Amino acid sequence: MPTDLQWHLIQTVTPPQWLIADIQRIAPEISGQYLAQLLWQRGIHDPQIISGFLDPNQYQPTPASAFGAEMEQAIQRLIQARDRNQKVAIWGDFDADGITSTAVLWDGLGQFFPQHDFLTYTIPNRITESHGLNRPGIERLAAQGYQLIVTCDTGSTNLSEIEYANELGVDVIITDHHTLPPERPPVTAIINSRYFPPDHPLAHLSGVAVAYKLVEALYLALPEVSQQPLEKLLDLVAIGLIADLVALKGDCRYLAQRGIQQLQRQLTQRTRPGVAKLLELCKRNGDRPTDISFGLGPRINAVSRIHGEASFCVELLTSKEPARCQQLAEETELANARRKSLQKDVLRQVIRKLEQLDLSTTSVIVLSDPQWPIGVLGLVAGQIAQTYGRPTVLLCEETVASKSNVCFARGSARSVNQIDLYELVHSQANLLTSFGGHPFAAGLSLPVANIPLLMEGINQQARQQQASEPAAIIQADLVLTLDQLAADGGRSLFKELKLLEPCGMGNPVPKLLIRNCWFEQVWNKNIRDRKGNTVKYIKTTFYICDASCESGFPGLWWGHYKEEIPSGYCDAIVELDFNAYEKRYEVRLEAVRSAADNTTQTLNFPILDWRQDPNDAEPNPDLLVMDHCPDSWSTVQRWAKQAQTAGKTLAVAYQGSDAPDAVAVWKQLVGMAKYLARLEKKSSRALLQASLKIGPQALQVGLESLQVYGFTVRDHNNLIQIGGKPSAKTLTSEERQQAILQFVDAVREEQFQQQFFQAVPVEVMGGIISEHQDPDDAIL
């Protein structure tokens, strides 16, 4: 295992008194000091936002009507199907978001359509099928008399499958949150949260939340029909939202907060006996987002990872029969135990392979094996990426050759440290047979013969982008003594930090640094499954102590042995948690090292934040003002370098602007190409970027797409010459769509990055800059 883990500490800030007073108004029983510091560090400064952020009762949710005409068309078609006694099929997906989306529609639409007789659902097999619609499934539904398919968490880009459904007389309503097609597909309605601008409160809804909004709209349209209150679906919404790792802000955070309130009632009211039994099996109360992320979510996901087929999970979440739910919950628990064992085995094998590599020359880890189970590769890739500080691609080499006698590999990739994984893998698109994902996670397939080429190409691309050697990083938010942490048995601090929940992307669980501590009663053991069989998955238990407190505080370290905890004085980074099974507060150890190795970097590069009121900034010769939103961390680092060289303080003063629709940008690019071709003119790359409001990488993808579309493109020392014209004769409809889609995805990815930089706290920005300074200037 690597030993070069870098410890970073967010610089301590003094929050304003009004923020502490606001917190105490919402929660009078807490001091608010730690929470205020965390909110201020994370850039949550607006008094109008803070009250709704901390208290869902003060948040104004966005109505389903915000989806506009598409939602209206969907509701009209559902009402028509109900009036005409037409059969409706729900088409979901096999991960936790897809399963809960299907369950929400099964329960929600089930108030309006008789289940089984006029309503059914189908879930693809994770191992033998891919995400999304497929022709055999559509053909089967059509043969059974279904005239309407409602997707959830899938379907937006299944253009040929949608056309096939139309040919068979089956209408399609899409509910989804994944990549948008370049043009509206031929569907009755497409309800996708990605159509909203990035700062819209519905922009980050996951599949389950979009499905919930469809049901919400149907409840409003037919208020006298439903027998079950709409809020009874919110526990399912919370499970899917939190398990899918979306940014929990706006309505996402509100729905998750309300859903957790509904979820914690299950152990007493048991309106969902399957959910209640799962909570019992994972020893959780249902009142914490971690009960989902470490309890319910992994168990639901484990079924398809182990068995491929996961349809029974919908029954588990929605059935009212306790005996049947107990049986399904125990099957789910066994699948999760098997998943843990497989994950541990594959992790051990990956580490063994890594020991044979020179990681000093490796920026991206790419490994393959014919025996690795495809279902756990994403999980292991995530562990390796976090541990080694490098993006990781793990592949399973298929043992069965294709018809063309070419063996293929499938797998998963995960990123780390703000490295854009999508860009890295997409740079090797010519080697791949399929690829999809986002900057943090992706799935891919390719011929086995291309794996060495992928390894070489992706590492070369990563080395060109990275300003320093990759390293595993852990970041601490607060420095505490054990006396501060353990006051009132941990209850006081836990109650204060709990107001940050639900935590997730952009709002991580607070990590606490305890210095000069030591460990007592350290022990580890294998966990066991429901049948008493040992699972090859380790946890170490301990008591953590320091000089500020007479007694130790309990804790555990998942996946580690007791020998890994140093003897003597240590520094430790922990998360404070509540163990519902033991009925006690405890810490989860995230990292530990000998206190003698005290090399914690304080992330303190000074930056002024004028993004909210750039017009109020007074001209100052001692400041360097960044007035354009950066599109990458390398751009931020260049500004910082310039400020440092000039001896100035960096001030960020760019404002967010409404991002142009990516499809409209494509149409603008085609128009410019036609203009340049007709007049035989050249244009600089800089001018094209400025006119289209895109960055260099998106422009390059656009120029490549133009060539696929029929234009000729020549580069004369960054002067672009375009000739020819679009040719429909040489391209199929799918090829034309794919050419557009590649450019649209690139533009949306840049817009995603700009959205991030419009909101990222300056403390985090300063921390990233500090990573690339001379470390001797920032060591504690």
VEXKEVO-768485 format. One line per 2 residues: number of its first residue (from 1); their letters; for each residue z, y, x of C-alpha. Coordinates in steps of 0.1 Angstrom, whole numbers, plus 2048, in hexadecimal, padded with zeros to 3 digits. Each point is the difference from the previous one (the first is absolute). Layout:
REM VEXKEVO-768485
NUM	a	Z/Y/X; ...
This chain:
REM VEXKEVO-768485
1	mp	800/800/800; 7F9/823/80D
3	td	81C/815/80E; 7EF/822/800
5	lq	80B/80B/7DD; 801/826/800
7	wh	81D/810/7ED; 7FA/821/7F0
9	li	819/816/7EF; 7F6/81B/7E6
11	qt	80E/821/80C; 81F/80A/7EC
13	vt	7FB/81D/7E9; 818/816/7EC
15	pp	7F5/800/7DC; 805/820/7EB
17	qw	81F/802/7EB; 7ED/803/7E0
19	li	7F2/7DD/805; 823/7F1/804
21	ad	80B/813/7E1; 7E2/7F3/7EC
23	iq	808/7DC/80B; 825/804/7F6
25	ri	7F5/80E/7DE; 7EC/7DF/7FB
27	ap	81A/7E9/80F; 822/813/801
29	ei	812/7E1/80F; 7EE/802/822
31	sg	801/819/81D; 7DA/802/801
33	qy	800/809/825; 7EE/7E1/80D
35	la	7E7/800/7E2; 7F8/825/805
37	ql	7F9/7FA/825; 7E9/7E3/7F8
39	lw	7ED/813/7E4; 7FC/81E/817
41	qr	7F3/7EA/81D; 7E7/7F0/7E9
43	gi	7F2/821/7F4; 80E/7FF/7DD
45	hd	809/825/7FD; 7F4/80C/7DE
47	pq	81E/805/7E8; 7E9/7F9/7E2
49	ii	7F6/7DE/80F; 822/7F5/80C
51	sg	811/7FD/7DE; 7E5/7EA/7F2
53	fl	7FF/7EC/821; 825/7F7/7FF
55	dp	804/7FE/7DA; 7E5/7F0/7EA
57	nq	80F/810/7E1; 7F4/821/80E
59	yq	7DD/7F4/808; 7E3/807/7E8
61	pt	7E9/7E2/800; 7DB/804/7FC
63	pa	7F1/7F3/7E0; 7E5/7E4/7FF
65	sa	7E8/819/7F1; 7FC/80F/823
67	fg	7E7/7E4/807; 7E9/813/7E7
69	ae	7E1/7F2/7F0; 802/7DF/812
71	me	822/7F8/7F0; 7F3/80B/7DE
73	qa	7E2/7E9/803; 816/7E3/80B
75	iq	818/805/7E2; 7E3/803/7E7
77	rl	7F1/7DF/80D; 822/7EE/7FE
79	iq	805/80D/7DC; 7DD/7F4/7F8
81	ar	807/7DD/80E; 820/7FF/7EC
83	dr	7EF/80A/7E0; 7E4/7E7/804
85	nq	816/7E3/80C; 7EF/7FE/821
87	kv	80F/7EC/81D; 80D/813/81E
89	ai	805/7F3/823; 816/80F/81B
91	wg	7F3/7FC/824; 81B/805/81A
93	df	807/7FA/824; 816/7E8/814
95	da	818/817/812; 820/80F/7F1
97	dg	7EF/820/7F4; 7E4/7EB/7F0
99	it	818/7E7/7F0; 816/81B/7F2
101	st	7E1/813/7F4; 7F5/7E1/7ED
103	av	823/7FC/7F2; 801/824/7F4
105	lw	7DF/7FC/7EE; 80A/7DE/7F2
107	dg	820/80E/7F1; 7F1/822/7F7
109	lg	7DF/7F5/7F2; 812/7E2/7F1
111	qf	810/819/7E7; 7DD/806/7F2
113	fp	7ED/7DF/806; 80E/7DD/7F8
115	qh	807/7F0/822; 7ED/7E1/808
117	df	7EA/802/7E0; 7F0/822/807
119	lt	80F/809/822; 800/7ED/821
121	yt	803/807/825; 7F1/7F3/820
123	ip	80B/803/825; 7E9/7F7/81D
125	nr	80C/7E6/819; 80A/811/821
127	it	7F4/7E3/816; 7E0/7F6/7EF
129	es	7F5/821/7F0; 801/824/80A
131	hg	80D/81F/7EF; 7ED/80D/7E2
133	ln	7E9/7F4/7E5; 7EA/7E2/807
135	rp	7E2/7F2/7ED; 80D/7DD/7F8
137	gi	81F/80F/7F0; 7EC/819/7EC
139	er	7E8/7E4/7F4; 81E/7EA/7F6
141	la	810/81D/7EB; 7DE/808/7F0
143	aq	7FC/7DB/7F6; 823/801/7F0
145	gy	7F6/81D/7EA; 811/81D/813
147	ql	7EE/821/7FA; 816/818/814
149	iv	80F/7FD/823; 81C/818/80B
151	tc	806/7FE/825; 820/80B/811
153	dt	805/808/825; 7DC/7F6/807
155	gs	7DB/803/7F6; 7F5/823/80A
157	tn	7E5/7F6/818; 7F6/7DF/7F0
159	ls	7DE/80F/7F6; 7EB/7E1/7FE
161	ei	81B/7ED/7EE; 803/81C/7E6
163	ey	7DB/800/7FB; 801/7DA/7FB
165	an	81C/804/7E6; 7EA/819/7ED
167	el	7E3/7E7/801; 817/7E7/7EF
169	gv	80A/819/7E5; 823/805/80F
171	dv	80D/824/802; 817/80A/81E
173	ii	81D/819/802; 80B/805/824
175	td	824/80A/808; 805/802/825
177	hh	80C/815/81E; 7E9/7F3/81C
179	tl	7E0/80E/80F; 7EA/812/7E8
181	pp	7DB/7F8/7FD; 7E7/81B/80B
183	er	7F3/802/7DC; 811/7F9/7DF
185	pp	7FB/7DA/7F9; 7F1/7F5/7DF
187	vt	821/7FB/7EF; 80F/80A/7DF
189	ai	81B/813/813; 80D/802/824
191	in	824/80C/803; 807/804/825
193	sr	81B/816/80F; 7EA/808/81E
195	yf	7EB/817/7EA; 81D/819/801
197	pp	803/819/81D; 819/7F5/81B
199	dh	81B/818/7F4; 7FF/7F5/7DB
201	pl	820/7EF/7F4; 7EB/7E2/7F5
203	ah	7EC/7FD/820; 815/7E5/810
205	ls	805/7E9/7E2; 7FC/7DB/809
207	gv	7EE/7E7/7EA; 81F/7F8/7EB
209	av	806/825/7F9; 7DC/806/7F5
211	ay	802/7E2/7E9; 820/80E/7F2
213	kl	7EF/821/7F9; 7E5/7EE/7EC
215	ve	81B/7EF/7EB; 812/821/7FC
217	al	7E0/810/7F2; 7FB/7E3/7E8
219	yl	824/803/7F3; 7F9/825/7F9
221	al	7DF/7F8/7EE; 810/7E4/7EA
223	pe	824/80B/7FD; 808/7EA/7E2
225	vs	7F5/7DF/80F; 815/7F8/81E
227	qq	822/7EF/7FB; 80C/802/825
229	pl	80A/823/80E; 7E8/80B/81C
231	ek	81C/805/819; 807/7DA/7FF
233	ll	7E1/7FD/817; 80F/817/81B
235	dl	812/7E4/813; 7DF/7EF/806
237	va	7F1/822/80B; 81C/805/819
239	ig	7FB/7DE/80F; 7DA/805/805
241	li	803/824/80D; 81A/7F9/81A
243	ad	7F1/7DF/80B; 7DE/810/805
245	lv	80E/81A/819; 7EF/81F/7F0
247	al	80D/823/807; 81D/804/7E8
249	kg	7FC/824/7F5; 7F6/811/7E0
251	dc	7FE/7E9/7E3; 802/7E2/817
253	ry	824/809/80A; 809/808/7DC
255	la	7F3/7DE/7F3; 811/7ED/81C
257	qr	821/812/7F9; 7FE/7F9/7DA
259	gi	7F4/7DC/807; 81E/7F8/816
261	qq	817/80D/7E5; 7EF/7E7/7E9
263	lq	800/7E4/81A; 826/802/806
265	rq	806/7F7/7DC; 7F0/7DE/803
267	lt	81F/7EE/80D; 813/809/7E1
269	qr	7E6/804/7E5; 7E7/7E6/80D
271	tr	7E3/80D/7EC; 7EB/7F1/81C
273	pg	811/7DF/808; 7E7/7F9/81D
275	va	808/821/811; 825/7FB/7FA
277	kl	7FE/7DD/810; 7ED/80E/81E
279	le	81B/81A/805; 81A/7E5/800
281	lc	7ED/7EB/819; 7FC/81C/818
283	kr	824/80C/7FA; 7F6/823/7F5
285	ng	80C/817/7E4; 7DF/811/7F9
287	dr	80E/823/805; 7EF/806/822
289	pt	7DC/803/80B; 809/7E8/81C
291	di	807/7E6/7E5; 7DB/801/7FA
293	sf	7F3/805/824; 816/7E5/80F
295	gl	806/7EB/7E1; 7E8/7FF/7E2
297	gp	7E1/80D/811; 7FE/7E6/81C
299	ri	808/7E4/7E8; 7E3/809/7E8
301	na	7E8/804/81E; 80B/7DF/80F
303	vs	7F2/7EC/7E3; 7DC/809/808
305	ri	806/7FF/825; 80B/7DC/7FE
307	hg	7EE/7F2/7E2; 7E2/818/7FC
309	ea	804/7FE/7DA; 819/819/7F2
311	sf	7FA/802/7DB; 821/7F1/7F7
313	cv	811/81F/80F; 7F4/814/7E1
315	el	811/7E6/7EA; 81F/802/816
317	lt	802/826/7FB; 7F8/801/7DA
319	sk	80D/7DF/7F0; 81E/801/7EA
321	ep	809/7DB/805; 81E/7FD/818
323	ar	7FA/7DB/809; 7DB/806/808
325	cq	809/820/814; 81A/7ED/814
327	ql	7E7/7E6/80A; 7E6/819/80A
329	ae	819/816/813; 80C/7E1/814
331	et	7DB/7F8/808; 7FC/824/80C
333	el	81F/7FE/815; 7F4/7E0/811
335	an	7DE/811/807; 812/81D/810
337	ar	815/7E9/815; 7E0/7EE/80B
339	rk	7F0/822/807; 81E/80A/817
341	sl	7FD/7E0/813; 7DA/803/805
343	qk	804/825/809; 81A/7F7/81B
345	dv	7EA/7E4/80E; 7E1/816/802
347	lr	815/81C/80F; 80C/7E9/81B
349	qv	7DD/7F4/807; 7F2/823/802
351	ir	81C/80B/818; 7F7/7E1/816
353	kl	7DC/80B/801; 80A/824/808
355	eq	814/7F4/81E; 7DF/7F5/80F
357	ld	7F1/823/7FD; 802/81F/815
359	ls	80C/818/7E6; 7FD/81D/819
361	tt	7DB/7FE/7FA; 802/7F9/7DB
363	sv	800/81C/7E7; 7F8/7EB/7E1
365	iv	80C/7DC/7FD; 7E6/7E8/7F3
367	ls	809/7DB/7FE; 7F2/7E2/7ED
369	dp	809/7DB/7F9; 7F0/7E6/7EA
371	qw	823/7F4/7F4; 80F/821/7F4
373	pi	804/802/7DA; 7ED/81D/7F3
375	gv	81B/80A/7E7; 81A/80C/819
377	lg	7EA/810/81A; 804/823/7F2
379	lv	826/7FD/801; 800/7F3/824
381	ag	7E7/81A/80B; 817/81B/7F3
383	qi	81E/7F1/813; 7EC/7FF/820
385	aq	7F2/823/7FC; 823/80E/7FB
387	ty	80F/7EC/81D; 7E5/807/81A
389	gr	7F5/822/7F5; 7DC/7F6/7FD
391	pt	7E8/7FB/7E2; 7FD/7DA/7FB
393	vl	7E4/7EB/7F2; 808/7DB/7F9
395	lc	7E4/7E8/7F5; 7FE/7DD/7F3
397	ee	7E1/7ED/80C; 7F1/7ED/7E3
399	tv	7FB/7DB/807; 7E3/7FD/7E7
401	as	7DF/80E/80C; 7EA/814/7E8
403	ks	7DD/7F5/7F4; 7F1/811/81F
405	nv	817/7EC/817; 813/81F/80A
407	cf	826/7FD/800; 813/81E/7F3
409	ar	823/80F/805; 814/812/7E6
411	gs	820/814/806; 815/820/7FC
413	ar	806/81E/815; 81E/818/801
415	sv	805/822/811; 81D/813/80F
417	nq	809/822/80E; 7E7/814/7EB
419	id	7E2/7EE/80F; 7E3/7FF/7E8
421	ly	7F9/7DB/7FD; 7E4/804/7E7
423	el	7ED/816/818; 806/7E7/81D
425	vh	7F4/7E2/7ED; 7E3/813/7EF
427	sq	7F3/809/822; 7F8/7DB/805
429	an	7EF/7FC/7DE; 7E1/7F1/80F
431	ll	815/7E2/80A; 810/7FA/7DE
433	ts	7F5/7EE/7E1; 819/811/7EA
435	fg	81B/81B/804; 817/814/7E9
437	gh	820/814/803; 80F/821/809
439	pf	80F/811/820; 81F/7E9/800
441	aa	7F3/7DD/7F5; 7DF/7EE/7FC
443	gl	7F0/7DE/7FA; 7E1/7F4/811
445	sl	7E9/7E3/807; 7E7/7F9/81C
447	pv	7EE/7E4/812; 817/7EE/818
449	an	7E7/807/81C; 805/826/7FB
451	ip	826/7FF/806; 7FE/807/826
453	ll	7E7/81D/7F8; 818/80E/7E6
455	me	81D/7FE/819; 7ED/812/81B
457	gi	7F0/81A/7E9; 81F/809/7EC
459	nq	815/804/820; 7E6/816/810
461	qa	7FF/816/7E0; 827/802/800
463	rq	801/80A/825; 7E8/81C/7F9
465	qq	816/80E/7E4; 823/7FB/80E
467	as	810/81B/816; 81A/7E8/80E
469	ep	809/7DC/804; 80A/7F0/7DF
471	aa	825/7F9/7FB; 817/7F4/7E5
473	ii	813/81D/7F2; 820/802/7EA
475	qa	80B/821/7F2; 824/809/7F7
477	dl	808/81B/7E7; 825/806/804
479	vl	81A/7FA/81C; 821/7F4/7F1
481	tl	821/7F1/80C; 80C/7E1/7F0
483	dq	81D/814/7F0; 7E6/816/7EE
485	la	7EB/7E2/7F6; 81D/7EA/7F4
487	ad	815/81A/7EE; 80B/7F2/7DE
489	gg	7F2/7DE/80B; 7DD/80F/803
491	rs	7FF/80A/7DB; 7FF/826/805
493	lf	7E3/801/818; 7EE/7E5/7ED
495	ke	803/814/7E0; 7F2/81F/811
497	lk	7E3/7EF/811; 7F8/7ED/7E0
499	ll	7F4/820/7F0; 7E2/7FE/817
501	ep	7F5/7E0/7EF; 7E7/7F3/7F9
503	cg	7F5/802/824; 7DE/7F8/80D
505	mg	7E2/810/811; 808/824/809
507	np	824/7FB/7F7; 80D/7E2/815
509	vp	823/7F1/7FE; 817/815/816
511	kl	807/7F1/822; 821/807/810
513	li	808/801/825; 822/7F4/80B
515	rn	807/806/825; 819/7EE/817
517	cw	807/7E4/7E8; 807/7DB/805
519	fe	7FD/7E0/7EB; 81A/7E7/7F7
521	qv	7FF/7DE/7ED; 7DB/7FC/807
523	wn	7F1/7E1/7F1; 7DE/7F3/7F4
525	kn	7F4/7E4/7EB; 7E0/7F3/7EE
527	ir	7FE/808/7DC; 7FA/7E4/7E6
529	dr	7E9/7FD/7E2; 80A/7F5/7DD
531	kg	7FE/7DB/809; 817/805/81D
533	nt	7E5/7FC/81A; 803/815/81F
535	vk	7E6/81C/802; 7F5/80B/823
537	yi	80B/824/7FA; 81E/80F/812
539	kt	819/81A/7F8; 81D/80C/816
541	tf	820/80D/7F1; 819/816/812
543	yi	81A/81C/7FE; 7F6/821/811
545	cd	81C/815/810; 805/821/813
547	as	81D/815/80C; 801/816/7E0
549	ce	80B/7E4/7EA; 81C/7E6/802
551	sg	7ED/7E4/7EF; 7DC/7F4/801
553	fp	7E5/803/7E5; 7EC/7E2/7F5
555	gl	7DB/7FC/806; 7E3/7E8/806
557	ww	7E0/7FE/814; 7E3/7EE/7EF
559	gh	7EA/7E9/815; 815/803/820
561	yk	818/7EA/814; 823/80B/80B
563	ee	7F6/7FE/824; 7E9/81E/7FA
565	ip	81D/817/7FB; 80C/80F/822
567	sg	824/7FC/80A; 815/81F/808
569	yc	7F8/823/7F3; 7E0/804/7EC
571	da	7EB/819/7ED; 7F5/7F3/7DE
573	iv	7E8/80C/7E5; 80A/7F4/7DD
575	el	7FA/804/7DB; 81D/801/7E8
577	df	7FD/7E7/7E4; 814/7F0/7E4
579	na	803/7DA/7FF; 801/7F7/7DB
581	ye	809/7DC/807; 81D/808/817
583	kr	809/81F/7EC; 803/815/81F
585	ye	7EF/81C/813; 7F0/7F5/821
587	vr	7E6/80B/81A; 7DF/7F0/807
589	le	7FA/802/826; 7DD/80E/808
591	av	803/803/826; 81A/7FD/81B
593	rs	802/805/826; 81A/804/81B
595	aa	80F/823/801; 7F7/802/824
597	dn	7DC/801/7F6; 803/822/7EE
599	tt	7DD/80D/7FE; 7FE/80E/7DD
601	qt	7E6/81B/7FC; 80A/81D/7EA
603	ln	7E2/80B/7EC; 803/825/806
605	fp	7DF/810/807; 804/823/7F0
607	il	7E9/807/7E3; 802/81B/7E5
609	dw	7F5/7F7/7DD; 7ED/81B/7EE
611	rq	7EB/7E9/7EA; 811/80C/7E0
613	dp	7FD/825/807; 7E6/806/81B
615	nd	7F9/823/7F5; 824/80A/807
617	ae	7FD/7F7/825; 802/81E/816
619	pn	7E8/802/81E; 812/7F6/81F
621	pd	7F1/7FD/823; 81A/7E4/808
623	ll	7F2/7EA/7E5; 7E1/7E9/7FE
625	vm	7F6/7FD/7DC; 7F0/7DF/7F4
627	dh	7EC/80D/7E2; 7EA/7E2/7F9
629	cp	80E/7DF/7F3; 7FC/7E5/81B
631	ds	7EE/7E0/7F9; 813/7EA/81A
633	ws	81E/7FF/817; 7EA/806/81E
635	tv	7F6/822/7F0; 825/808/7FC
637	qr	807/7F6/824; 7E4/817/80D
639	wa	80F/81E/7ED; 822/7F7/80F
641	kq	7F1/7FD/823; 7F0/822/7FC
643	aq	820/810/7F4; 814/7F0/81D
645	ta	7E6/80C/81A; 801/823/7F2
647	gk	826/801/7FE; 7FF/806/7DB
649	tl	811/7F1/7E1; 7E9/7ED/7E8
651	av	800/80B/7DC; 7EE/7EC/7E5
653	ay	7F2/817/7E5; 7E3/7EC/7F1
655	qg	7FF/7FD/7DA; 7F6/7E2/7EB
657	sd	7DF/804/7ED; 7F0/7EC/7E4
659	ap	7ED/7E5/811; 7DC/7FD/7F5
661	da	7F6/7E1/7EE; 7F4/7E7/81A
663	va	7E2/7F6/7EB; 7F6/824/7FC
665	vw	802/804/826; 7E8/7E2/803
667	kq	7E8/811/7E8; 803/820/814
669	lv	7F8/7ED/821; 7E1/7F1/7F0
671	gm	7F5/822/7F5; 804/80E/822
673	ak	7EE/7E3/80F; 7E2/806/7E9
675	yl	800/825/809; 801/7FA/826
677	ar	7E5/7E5/7FD; 7E9/815/7EB
679	le	802/81E/817; 802/7EB/820
681	kk	81F/813/80B; 81D/7F6/815
683	ss	825/806/7F9; 81F/7FE/816
685	ra	81A/7E6/7F8; 81A/81D/7FE
687	ll	7EB/812/7E6; 7FC/7E0/7EB
689	qa	825/7F9/802; 809/823/7F6
691	sl	7E7/800/7E3; 80C/7DF/7F3
693	ki	825/806/808; 803/7DF/812
695	gp	80A/7F4/823; 7EB/7F1/81C
697	qa	807/7DC/7F7; 7F6/804/7DB
699	lq	7E1/812/80B; 7F6/7E4/817
701	vg	805/7E7/7E4; 7EB/817/7E9
703	le	7E4/801/819; 800/7DA/803
705	sl	800/7FD/7DA; 7E2/818/7FE
707	qv	7EC/7E9/817; 808/7E2/7EA
709	yg	7F5/815/7E3; 7DE/805/80F
711	ft	803/820/816; 7FA/801/825
713	vr	81C/811/815; 7FD/80B/824
715	dh	81B/811/815; 7F4/819/81A
717	nn	820/80A/813; 813/804/7DF
719	li	7E2/811/7EF; 7F7/7E9/7E2
721	qi	7DC/7FB/7F6; 7FA/7EE/7DF
723	gg	7DF/7F3/7F4; 7F1/7EA/7E5
725	kp	80E/7FD/7DD; 814/7E7/7EB
727	sa	7ED/7E0/7F9; 80B/7EC/7E1
729	kt	7E6/7E5/806; 810/7F1/81F
731	lt	824/800/7F3; 811/7EB/7E6
733	se	818/812/7E8; 81E/7F0/813
735	er	7F3/80D/822; 7FC/823/7F2
737	qq	823/7FF/7F1; 80E/7F2/821
739	ai	7F0/81C/815; 80F/81A/7E9
741	lq	822/7EE/7FE; 804/7FF/826
743	fv	7FC/826/802; 816/807/7E1
745	da	81C/7EA/80F; 7FE/813/821
747	vr	803/822/7EE; 81C/7F4/7EB
749	ee	812/7F3/81E; 7FE/822/811
751	qf	80C/810/7E1; 81D/7E8/7FF
753	qq	809/80A/824; 7FE/825/7F7
755	qf	816/7FA/7E2; 819/7F0/818
757	fq	800/81E/818; 804/818/7E3
759	av	821/7F0/7F7; 80E/7F1/821
761	pv	821/811/80A; 7FE/814/820
763	ev	81D/7EC/80D; 7EB/7E1/7FE
765	mg	7E2/812/80F; 816/80C/81D
767	gi	80C/7DD/805; 7DD/7F2/803
769	is	7F7/81B/819; 81F/7F8/814
771	eh	7F4/7DC/804; 7E3/80D/816
773	qd	814/818/816; 80F/7F8/821
775	pd	81D/7E9/7F6; 817/80F/81A
777	da	7FF/820/7ED; 80E/7F1/7E0
779	il	81A/7E5/80A; 823/801/7F4
